[in-house]
Amino acid sequence: MQRLKFEMWKDRDGNIMSRFTDGKGRSTDSYWSSPPASIDHVGPEYLPQPHRHPNCGNARHDAFIKQRYKEEVVKVREFQGSAS
C-alpha cells in the first residue's frame, strides 16, 4: 500500500492545482480558482465530488487532505505573491 500524498502548485498558465494520491496509487487533479486559507469548514461530501478529488473515499483521506491543504496553500500563495 502506498502512502497518501497531497500537493498544490501553480501551473504554467497560472492556475492553482492540487493532486491527491490515495493509498492505492490513484491520483486525481483539481483546479482551485480562488483557494481559501483553510478547508476545515467543508463537510465530508465536498472533497469526493467529481470536480475535486473523487478518490477521497474515507474520513482518513478527508483529514489528511485538510491538514496538507493548509500547509500547501501557504506555499502556493507565497509563490503567487512573488510572481510578476
Secondary structure, DSSP 8 states (H G I E B T S, - for coil): ----EEEEEE-TTS-EEEEEE-TTS-EEEEEESS--S--TTS-TTTTTSTTS-TT--SHHHHHHHHHHHHHHHHHHHHHHHH--
